[in-house]
Amino acid sequence: MLALRLTRTAHLAVHLRRLLVGLASAGTGFLLLCALGHALSHPDAPGASALRLAWCAAPLAAAVYLAVAVARTDPGTRPRSGLSAIGLGPGRLMAVSATTTALSAALGSVAALLAFLYLRGSLTGRPPSDRVAADALAVGQSLPAPAVLTLLVLVPALASAAVAHTLRPRDPRPATATAPRGYGRFGAYGWGKARETFGAYGRFGARTAATAGSRAAGAMGVPPLERSREWGRVGAGGALQTQASAPHPAPSADGTTQTLDAAPPPPADTTPDAHPEPTPRPQNTTALPWGTAVLTAGLTVETYTGNATGAPAPGTAPSAGVLIGWALTALGLALAGPGLTHLCGRLLQAARPGALRLLAGRVLMEESHRIGRPLGVVAAVAAAAYVTATVYDGDGPAFGPLGTLGSVLVAGCTVATLLTAAVEARHARADTTGALLRLGAPPAALRAAAAVRAAALLALFGPLVLVVAVLAALPLDS
């Protein structure tokens, strides 16, 4: 009920994005049902039916990827302060988001079933006139209900599982500490970045002698080196001594313990660091070597297979080795996308940048983890489109209109995912944009920085897509 209520009260843009998820699910479900219909119409050709089913993996992955991107930008399931008190913690919101995704994809699957039944004549009683469509729709044969249900449930199940895995609650990683971990003051476990100094303790009144303080600190697990550095030492005259000047506490002249006066702390340790600096975000260049290696492996596999089998005949699909090479190439571009986006931001800031290039480069470096991978996927789809247009010369594979539907579905889902990721990045930097506007930055400068970012990405990914596409098409043309 909560998922339905959030769906009903969402904004128009959120409904449009969920509608895109439903359309992607409908197109993928229709292709899966057509693969089933071809298998029923041609029981003597299981290889061709299996190949059609394998080609549905690309639209399926694109639809799931779009569903995950839409779920991440859904404002209704975003964690807010105070929701945990009424039972809407991160885990519950993750379940609501997965349920909403499943509902959108399920509606698309139902639409795919209705379209399939309408085209095959089960609803109107009119058989299709096209013979190719009749072979793919299994006209005149009964559909197995378990197979139809399995294929239709596939997209909602995978999409909801991917959303649940992406939005699952994650515990923050503990910060690495150089000092040994133990139970410190007031029962706190482990050492923070900075601890309270002698001056901070002095503000709350006089303390006991250095020997008593040292014994109390030892009981609480404070190392001797830290005690000598932070709490200080008291000499015979009652003055505070450092570790270098007096490594051991000196008793007073009359044999009694001296009390510690509230002496001012050293300049380096004035007050405790109540707001430590946040841990910097890990850079997105670590996957760039892996992406380059996978991309090289894909091109190598495709070149070896293409030289061994030769160019495919017009109207036929490529071999399995070529398909594996294409898949590795696409995976390599997707892995290298964040690193390339981060590198593009660094290049923008090279050679004495001005305010415009500096702002554009910093934004690209910060958003590389959001828009980098969708950019890599779009680059892979563009390279595959170039290879298909070059190799087949407009003839296309033997799938006919279904192949065109699958290509449009994959291209549309990847572009929609990239636009959704751009919207998410824009919402993430809304506070920064508002701060710049309050400081007096003109809106035209922000628009110019956005144009510079788009031009830089196009200048980097455009030649890369062209080079990868030419290398991928070269063994198939020979």
N, C-alpha and C positions, 0 to 999 in steps of 0.2 A: 504493500500500500504506500509506503514511503517513497519507493522508486516511481510509482505511478503519479503521486502528488508532485514530486520534483520534476517529472517529465511534463506535467500539465502546466506548471507555473514557470517554466523556463522562458527565456527570451527567444525572439524570432531567429537570431543567429544560431542559437543552440539547437533549435528545431531543424534548421537547414542542415547543420552538420550531422545531426542524427538521421535526417532524411538521406543524406549521402551514404551513410552506413547501410541504411535499408536498401538503397538502390544497388550498392556494391554486393550486398548479400543476395539480392534477387538475381543479378546477372550471373554470379558465381553458381548459385543453385540451379539456374536454368542450364548452364553449361554442364554441370554434373548430371542433371537429368538427361540431357542430350547424349552424353557419353553412355549412360545406361540404356537409352533407347537404341543407340547404334549396336551395343552388345547384344540386345535382344533381337535386333533385325539381322545380324550377321553372326550367328553362333559358330560358323566355321572359320572366322577370322578373329581369334582372341587377341592377336598381336596388335592389330589396328585399333581395336577397342581399348586395349591397355594404353596405347600411345595417346589416344584422345583423352583418357582419364589422367595421364601424366601431364598433358598440356594444361589441365585445369589447376595444377599446383601453383602456377604463376598468378592467376586471378585470385585464388584462395589466399595466398600470402599477401597480395596487395590489399584485399578486403580486410584481413585481420590487422594489418599494419595501419590502415586508415581508422579502424575501430579503436585501436590503442591511442592514436593521436587525438581522436575526438574525445575519448574519455579523459585524457590528461588536461584538456582545456575546458572541461565541463565545470562551470562555477557552482553548480548545485551540490556537487560532492567534494568540494574543496574543504579541507579542515579549517575550522574557525575556533577561536577561543570561546570556551563555555559550552561547546557541544558535547564534550566528554562527560560533563556533569549530568546530562540527560540521556546518556547511553549511546551517543553518536561519536564514538572515538574513531581513530583512523581505520581500525579493522571493520567497523560497521559501515563507514563511508566507502571503503573499498568494496564491500559486498553490495552496497547500493549501486555503485558505479558498474560493477560486473552484471548486476541484474538489469540495469537500464540498457546496457550494451546487448545483452541477450534478447531483451524485448524488441529492440530495433532490428537486430539481425533476424529474429524469428518472423517478424512481419514481412521482411524481405523474402524469406524462404517461402512463406505462404503465397506471396505474390508470384514467385517463380513457379510454384506448383499450379496456380490458377492459369498462368500464361501457357505453361506446357500442356495442360489439359485442353485449353482452348484451341491451341494451334494444331493439336493432333485430332481434334474433332470430338473429344469425349463430352464436351459441354454443349456443343451445337449440333452434333451429328453430321457435320460436313467434313469429308476427308480433305486433306490438303492437296492442292493441285501440283505442287512441286515434288518431284520424285526424290530429290536429295533431302528435302525436309521430311518426307515420309520415312526415309531410311533412318534419319536421326531421331525421329519422334516415336518410332515403333508403332505405326498405325496398324490397327487390327489385332494387336496383341495385348494381353492383360499385363498390367504392371505389377511386379511383386511389391507388396506393401512394405515388408521389412527393408528392402533395398532402398525404396523411395524415402522412407522415414530416416534411414541412416544417412543418406546423402543430404537431406534437407537439414538435419540436426547438426551436420558437420560444421557449417559456418558459425552458427550461434555458439556452439560449444567451444570451438577453438578461440573465437573472439572474446568470449567471457573469461576463459581461462587465461588468455594473454593479458587481458585488462587486470585480472586479479593478481597475476604475477608481477605486473609492472607497478601497480599501485599498492602493493602489500606494505604493511608497516615495517619500517626498518629501525632497529635500535641504533642510536648514534655510537660511532666507534670511539672508544676511550682514547684520550690524547696521550701520546707517548711522553713519558717523563724520564728525565735523566737520573733523578734520585730514586733510591729504592722505595718500593711501595709499602705502606703500612698504615696502621690506624693512627691518625694524627690528632690534632686538636678538635675537641668537641665531637669525637667519634668519626670524623671525616676520613674516608678510606682513600689512600693515595695522596700524592703531592700535586698541587696545582702548579700553574706557571710561576706564580709569585706567592710568597707567604708574608705573614705579618711580621713587622720588624720590631726592634726594641722601642722605638718611639711610639708605635701604635699601642704597645702594652703599657707604656708609661702614662698615657693619657687616662687610663682607668685607675690610677692610684699607684702607690708605692708597692714594690715587689719585695720578695724575700731576697736573701743573699744569693750570691752567684752559685754557691755550692748547693743550696736547697733547690734553686731553680734548675740546676743541672741534673740533680737527682730526679726531680719531677718530670723534666723533659725526657730523661732516660726511661722513666716508667711509661711514658706515652709513646715511646718508639722513635724519638727524634735522634738522628745520628749525632755523634759528638762534633763532627765538623760543622754540621748545620747549626748546632747550639752555639758553638763559638762564633760563627759568622753572624747569626741573627740576634742572639740575646746579649752578646757582649760579655765583658769581664769587668770586675770591680777590683781596683787595686787597693793598696793600703790607705791611701788618702781618700778613698771613696769615689775616685774618678773612673769614668768608663774607659776601658782599654780594649783595643781590637785584638784579633787573633794573632796578628803579626807581632805586636808589641808585648803581649802577655799571653802565651799559650796556655798557661795554667792559672787558676784563680789564686790570688794571694790573700791570706787571712789578715785581719786588722791587727793593730798594735796591741790592743788589750785582749785579744783572743776571742772577742765576740764577733758575731756576724754583722756585716754592714748592710743597711737597706739600700735599695737602688733608687736613686732619684730619677725623676722623669726628664731625662736628658733628651735633647733633640736628636733625631736619627741622622744617619749619614745622608748626604744629598742623593746618593744613588738609590737608597731604599726609603724614600720619604713616606709613602703610604702604600698599603697593599693595593695590588692591581685588581680592583673589583670588577673591571670589565676587560678581560684579556682579549687580545686580538683574535678574531675568528681564524680558524684553520683555513689557509688558502685553498681554493678549489684546485684539484689536480688537473694538470694540463691535459688536453685532449690529443697530444701528439704521440702517446704511447702505442696506439693502435695503428699508426701510420706505417711503420715497418711491416706489421702483419698484413695490413691491407695491400701493400705493395707486393709482398711475397705471394699472397693468394691471387692477386691480379696477374702476376707473371706466370704463376702455375696454370691459371686458366687459359691464358694465351698460348702457352706451350702445349697444353693438352689439345686445344683446338687446332693448332698448326700441325701437330703430329697426326691427328686423326683426319684432318682435311687433306693432307698430302697422301695419306694411305688409302682413303676411300674416294678421293676426287670430289669434284663439285656435284651437288645434288641436282637431279633432273628437275626441270620446271614442273610445278604441281605436286612435288613430293617433299616430305619433311626431311630434315637433316638426320644424320645418324646419332646414335646414343652418345658417342664420344664427343661430338660437336656440341650436343646439348649440355653435357657435363662441363665442357670448357666454357660455354656461355654462362652457366650457373656460377662457376668459380670466378669468372670475370666480374659478374654482377656483385657477388659477395665481396670481392676485393675492393671494388669501388665504394660499396656501402661502408666497409670498415675504414677505408682511407678518407672518407668524407669529413669527419670531425677534425682530423689532423690537417687536411688541406685547407679547411676553413680557418683554423687557427693560424696556419702559415700565411694565409692571405691577409689576415689582420696584422700580422707582424710585418709583412712587406709594405703594407700601407703606411706604417709608422717609420719606415726607414728613410734615411737621407734628410734629416732635419725637417720633420713634418710640422705643418701648421696646425691650427686648432681644428680645422675641418677634418684633415686626414687623421689626426690623433684621435678625435672622437669616433670616427668611423672604424678605425682599427681596433680601438678598445672594445667597442660594441661587438665587432666580429669575433674577437677573442673570447668575450664573455658568452656569446650565443653559439659558439661552435658546437657545444654539446647538445644543443636543441635542434639547430637547423643543419648541422653537418651531415648526419646520416640520411635525412630525407633528400638532401642535395646529391649525395652519392647514389641513392636509389634512382633519382630522376636522371642522373647522368648515365647510369646503366641502361635504363629504358630507352633513352635517346640513342645510345650506341647500338642497342639491339634493333631499333627501328631503322637506323641507317644501314645496318648489315642486311636486314630483311629486304629493304628496298633495292639494295645493290645486287644481292645474290639472285633474287627471284625476278627482278625487272618488271614488277607489277603483276606477275602471274599469281604470286601468293601460294601458300601451302594448300593442301587438298581439303582443308576444312571449310573453305568457302565463306559464307556469311557468319558461321560460328567462329572462325578464326578472326574475322574482322571484329566481331563482338568482344572476343577475348582481348584483342589488342587495345581496343578502345577502353575496355574496362581496366586493364592494367595501367595504361597511360593516365586515365582520369583519376584513378585511386592514388597514384604516386604524386601527381600534381596537387590534388586535394590535400594529401598528407603534408606536402611542403608548405602549402598556404596555411594549413592549420598550425603547423609548427611555427610559422612566422607570426601568427596571431598569439600563440602562447608566449613567444619571446617578447612581443610588444607588451603584453600584459605584465610580464615579469620585470620589465624596465620602466614601468609606468611611474614609479616613485622617482627614479633618476631623471626621467623626462620632466616631471613636475618640478623637481628641484632646479633643473637647468632653466626652466621658464621663470621661476621665481627669482633666480639670480640675474635675469635680464637677457638670456639668450634668445635671439629672434627665432620665431618658428620657421622662417625660411632657411636658417642655418641647419636646423634639425632635418628638414626635408632634403637639403643638399647633402647632408651626411648619409641619409638613407639612399640617395641616388648614387653616391660614391661607393657605398657598400655593394649595391646591386651591380654596378659596373665592374668593380673589382672581382666579384664572384664570377661574373660572366667572362671576364678576361682570363680567369684561371681555369674554370671548368670547361669553357668552350673548346679551346685547343686540346685539352685532355680528352674530351669526348671524341673529338675528330680523330686523334691519333689512335685511341683504343679501337674505334670503329673500323678504321682503315686496316689496322693490324689484324682484327678479327675477321674481316671480310677478305683479306688477301689470300689465305689458303683455300677459300671456297670459290674464288673466281678463277683460280688456275686450273 
